Amino acid sequence: MRKAVTAVIGGAVAVAAAPVALTAMGFTGTGIAAASIAAKMMSAAAIANGGGVAAGSLVATLQSVGVLGLSTPTNMILGGVGAAIGALF
């Protein structure tokens, strides 16, 4: 029973923490926050790509998630991974 409880908690924490972590990094619903980790990532990606951020890159994907949120399948995968990790404890 304890493993089931910790699995549920692990899954819930993983799903709830992902958007909070992305916002804390600077990937917000209104764009990349100035002077944030996201801004530094975007700058590095732009320099590496000759001035633009490539579509489908990590920075572009994280910004999309920051604006739109995670999809249902992604939340399910994230919850499953969190549940598996939670079950270990």
N, C-alpha and C positions, 0 to 999 in steps of 0.2 A: 504494500500500500504506500509506503514511504517513497519508493521509486516513482510511482505514478504521480504523486503529489509534486515531487521535485521536477519531474518531466513537464508537467503542466506549467509550473512556475517558470522553468527554463524557457519554454516555448513562448509564454506571454511576455517575459522580459525581453527576449530577442526581438519580437515583433514591435514592442513598444519602444525599445532603445534605438533601433535603427534610424528612424526619422529624427530623434533627438540628437544623435551623434552627427548626422549629416548637417543639421542646422548649426550645431556647435562648431563644425568645421568651416561653415560659411556658405553652404549650399542651401539657400533660402528660397521661399516661394516667389520672391521678387527679384531674384538674381543672385549673383555672387557678392557676398559682403566684402567691403573694402578692408584691406589689411588683415585678411583671414588666411587660414591654411588653403582654402579654396582659391583665393586670389593668387597665392604663390604658385599653386598647382597650375592654374590657368596661364599665368605668365610663363612658366617653364614650358608648358605645352605649346604655347604660341611661338616662343623663341625656337623651339625644336622643329616646328612646322613652318618656319618662314613667315610668321606673323599671324597665323590663324590657328584656331583649335579645330582639329579634324573631327568630322562627324563620326560618331561611334566610339570615340576615344573615351578613356576613363573619366576625364573631366566633363566631357559632354554628357555622358551617361549619368554621372552623379548629379549634374545640374538638372537634368531632366527629372530625376527622382526627387530632387529638392523641390521642384515646381509641381510636379504631378503626383508625387507619392509613389509608393511601391505598388506593383500590380498584385492581384489576388494570388496568382501562382507563385510569385516571388515571396509574398508573405507566408504562403504555405510551406515553401522550402525553408525559409528562415525559421519559421516556427518548428518545423521538424528537426532542424539542426539544433536549435535551442533546447528542444525537448530531449534529444539524444544526449546532449551535454548535461542537461539537468538530471537525467536519469543516472548519470555516473556518480552523482553525489547523494 
